[in-house]
Amino acid sequence: MTSPDWVRAIFVRDPVERFVSAYLDRGRDQGFLESKCCIEDNNNNNNNPKTPSIRRQQLLSTTAKLACVQQAMSSPQSFLTVLQQRPTTCGHDPHVRPQSQRMTYKYWRQVNFVGRYQHLERDARALFELLGLWNSPLIQSGWGPHGTERIFSQNATVGRSHGKGARQRTKGLLTEDLRAELREYYREDYRHAILNFTQSSMTTTND
């Protein structure tokens, strides 16, 4: 694990952009909200934390669940509020959970390659070149809708289909106040030395 001969890589995404993508994907998915999000949160009740998940899904009344789902779907601001209110259900989903929580710091220290989602093609190439795999036929072809594209190329859809155009759609979705709230919500990501998010890449919308 600690050998310098190994490459330990991770690809991460600007937290604000990632939140927008999660809202467009999960925050508008009624089935997800009903089954994974708007269920009883052990942080907000006195029930036994060992209660089976199926049982917990039945604890919220139909009226309360519907209100939660409608709130989450109504706007990015409301979706964030639901995440904050339900940290062990909604807030724990891997699409919205802070990336800094993926592992403890002692393991983060072993990561020696950090790629960026917003520069996926460039950083993927850097990783494959580091591994000596860039010229491999498996990398250079076989991807995209017709199986003719290079992995993570601009025309390939692999790894991009769930992005939901978050960067392009942020202007109409986020107010400056909400951006500030999100930077606070994901403050541990922005402060994380390995992730090295110096500031939100979504501060402006012209890139």
C-alpha positions as CSV (number, residue, x, y, z in Angstrom):
1,M,0.0,0.0,0.0
2,T,2.8,2.4,0.8
3,S,5.2,1.3,-1.9
4,P,6.5,4.1,-4.2
5,D,6.1,1.6,-7.1
6,W,2.3,1.8,-6.9
7,V,0.1,4.5,-8.3
8,R,-2.8,5.2,-6.0
9,A,-5.2,7.4,-8.1
10,I,-8.5,9.0,-7.5
11,F,-10.7,11.3,-9.7
12,V,-12.6,14.0,-7.9
13,R,-15.0,16.8,-8.8
14,D,-15.5,20.3,-7.7
15,P,-18.0,20.0,-4.8
16,V,-20.4,22.7,-6.0
17,E,-20.5,21.3,-9.6
18,R,-20.9,17.8,-8.1
19,F,-23.9,19.0,-6.0
20,V,-25.6,20.4,-9.1
21,S,-25.1,17.2,-10.9
22,A,-26.5,15.2,-8.0
23,Y,-29.6,17.5,-7.8
24,L,-30.3,17.0,-11.5
25,D,-29.8,13.3,-11.2
26,R,-30.9,12.2,-7.6
27,G,-32.8,15.3,-6.5
28,R,-35.4,14.8,-9.3
29,D,-35.6,11.1,-9.0
30,Q,-38.8,10.4,-7.0
31,G,-38.0,6.7,-6.6
32,F,-34.6,7.4,-5.1
33,L,-36.0,10.1,-2.8
34,E,-38.8,7.8,-1.5
35,S,-36.6,4.7,-0.9
36,K,-33.2,6.1,0.1
37,C,-33.7,9.7,1.2
38,C,-37.1,10.4,2.7
39,I,-37.0,7.7,5.3
40,E,-36.5,7.9,9.0
41,D,-33.1,9.4,9.9
42,N,-31.6,7.9,13.0
43,N,-30.1,11.3,13.8
44,N,-33.6,12.8,14.1
45,N,-35.5,10.2,16.1
46,N,-35.2,8.0,19.2
47,N,-35.5,4.7,17.4
48,N,-33.0,2.0,17.8
49,P,-30.2,2.7,15.3
50,K,-30.1,-1.1,14.6
51,T,-33.6,-1.0,13.2
52,P,-33.4,-2.8,9.8
53,S,-33.5,-0.5,6.9
54,I,-36.7,-2.0,5.5
55,R,-38.4,-1.3,8.8
56,R,-37.0,2.2,8.9
57,Q,-38.5,2.9,5.5
58,Q,-41.9,2.3,6.9
59,L,-41.6,4.6,9.9
60,L,-42.3,7.8,8.1
61,S,-46.0,8.5,7.5
62,T,-47.1,8.8,3.9
63,T,-47.8,12.5,4.4
64,A,-44.4,13.2,5.8
65,K,-42.6,11.2,3.1
66,L,-44.6,13.0,0.3
67,A,-43.7,16.4,1.9
68,C,-40.0,15.5,2.0
69,V,-40.0,14.3,-1.6
70,Q,-41.7,17.4,-2.8
71,Q,-39.4,19.6,-0.9
72,A,-36.3,17.9,-2.2
73,M,-37.5,18.1,-5.8
74,S,-38.6,21.7,-5.7
75,S,-35.2,23.4,-6.0
76,P,-31.5,23.0,-5.4
77,Q,-31.9,25.1,-2.2
78,S,-34.6,22.8,-0.9
79,F,-32.6,19.7,-1.8
80,L,-29.6,21.0,0.2
81,T,-32.0,21.6,3.2
82,V,-33.1,18.0,3.0
83,L,-29.5,16.8,2.9
84,Q,-28.8,18.8,6.0
85,Q,-31.9,17.5,7.8
86,R,-31.2,13.9,6.9
87,P,-27.4,13.4,7.2
88,T,-27.6,9.6,7.5
89,T,-29.9,9.0,4.6
90,C,-29.8,11.7,1.9
91,G,-26.6,13.3,3.1
92,H,-24.8,9.9,3.2
93,D,-25.5,9.1,-0.5
94,P,-22.2,8.8,-2.4
95,H,-23.4,11.3,-5.0
96,V,-23.5,14.1,-2.4
97,R,-21.4,12.9,0.6
98,P,-18.3,15.0,0.9
99,Q,-15.4,13.4,-1.1
100,S,-13.1,14.0,1.9
101,Q,-15.1,11.4,3.8
102,R,-14.2,8.6,1.4
103,M,-11.4,7.5,3.6
104,T,-9.5,8.5,6.7
105,Y,-6.5,10.9,6.3
106,K,-3.9,8.2,6.9
107,Y,-5.1,6.6,3.6
108,W,-5.5,9.9,1.8
109,R,-1.8,10.5,2.4
110,Q,-1.0,7.5,0.2
111,V,-2.8,8.9,-2.8
112,N,-0.2,10.1,-5.3
113,F,-2.4,11.0,-8.3
114,V,-5.5,13.2,-8.2
115,G,-7.4,13.7,-11.4
116,R,-10.2,16.3,-12.0
117,Y,-13.6,15.5,-13.5
118,Q,-13.6,18.8,-15.2
119,H,-10.3,17.9,-17.0
120,L,-11.2,14.2,-17.3
121,E,-9.7,13.6,-20.8
122,R,-6.4,15.4,-20.0
123,D,-6.0,13.9,-16.5
124,A,-6.9,10.4,-17.6
125,R,-4.2,10.6,-20.3
126,A,-1.7,11.7,-17.7
127,L,-2.6,8.7,-15.6
128,F,-2.4,6.2,-18.4
129,E,0.9,7.6,-19.5
130,L,2.2,7.4,-16.0
131,L,1.2,3.7,-16.0
132,G,2.6,3.1,-19.4
133,L,-0.8,2.2,-20.8
134,W,-1.6,5.2,-23.1
135,N,-0.8,3.3,-26.3
136,S,-2.7,0.2,-25.3
137,P,-5.4,-0.8,-27.8
138,L,-7.8,-1.1,-24.8
139,I,-7.3,2.6,-24.2
140,Q,-7.2,3.9,-27.7
141,S,-10.4,2.3,-29.1
142,G,-13.5,0.5,-28.1
143,W,-15.3,3.3,-26.3
144,G,-18.1,5.7,-27.1
145,P,-21.5,5.0,-28.7
146,H,-20.0,3.2,-31.7
147,G,-17.0,1.6,-30.0
148,T,-14.6,3.7,-32.0
149,E,-13.5,6.3,-29.5
150,R,-10.5,6.6,-27.2
151,I,-11.4,6.2,-23.5
152,F,-12.7,9.5,-22.0
153,S,-12.4,11.3,-25.3
154,Q,-14.7,14.3,-25.9
155,N,-16.9,12.2,-28.1
156,A,-17.1,9.2,-25.8
157,T,-19.9,9.0,-23.3
158,V,-18.4,6.7,-20.8
159,G,-18.2,8.4,-17.4
160,R,-20.1,11.4,-18.7
161,S,-23.7,10.2,-19.1
162,H,-24.7,11.1,-15.5
163,G,-23.1,14.5,-15.6
164,K,-26.4,16.1,-16.5
165,G,-24.6,19.2,-17.9
166,A,-24.1,20.6,-14.4
167,R,-21.5,23.2,-15.4
168,Q,-23.7,24.5,-18.2
169,R,-26.9,24.6,-16.2
170,T,-25.6,26.1,-13.0
171,K,-26.3,29.7,-13.9
172,G,-30.0,29.3,-13.6
173,L,-29.9,27.0,-10.6
174,L,-27.6,28.6,-8.1
175,T,-27.8,32.0,-6.5
176,E,-24.7,33.5,-4.9
177,D,-26.2,32.8,-1.5
178,L,-26.7,29.2,-2.3
179,R,-23.1,28.9,-3.7
180,A,-21.9,30.3,-0.4
181,E,-24.0,27.8,1.5
182,L,-22.6,24.9,-0.6
183,R,-19.0,26.0,-0.1
184,E,-19.7,25.9,3.7
185,Y,-21.5,22.6,3.4
186,Y,-18.4,21.1,1.6
187,R,-15.9,23.1,3.6
188,E,-13.9,20.0,4.5
189,D,-13.5,19.2,0.8
190,Y,-12.2,22.7,0.1
191,R,-9.8,22.6,3.0
192,H,-8.5,19.1,2.2
193,A,-4.8,19.1,1.4
194,I,-4.9,16.2,-1.0
195,L,-8.0,17.2,-2.8
196,N,-6.6,20.7,-3.1
197,F,-9.8,22.5,-4.0
198,T,-8.5,26.1,-3.6
199,Q,-11.8,27.6,-4.6
200,S,-15.0,26.5,-6.3
201,S,-14.6,26.3,-10.1
202,M,-18.3,27.1,-10.3
203,T,-17.9,30.6,-8.9
204,T,-18.2,31.9,-12.5
205,T,-20.2,30.4,-15.3
206,N,-18.4,31.5,-18.4
207,D,-15.9,28.6,-18.6
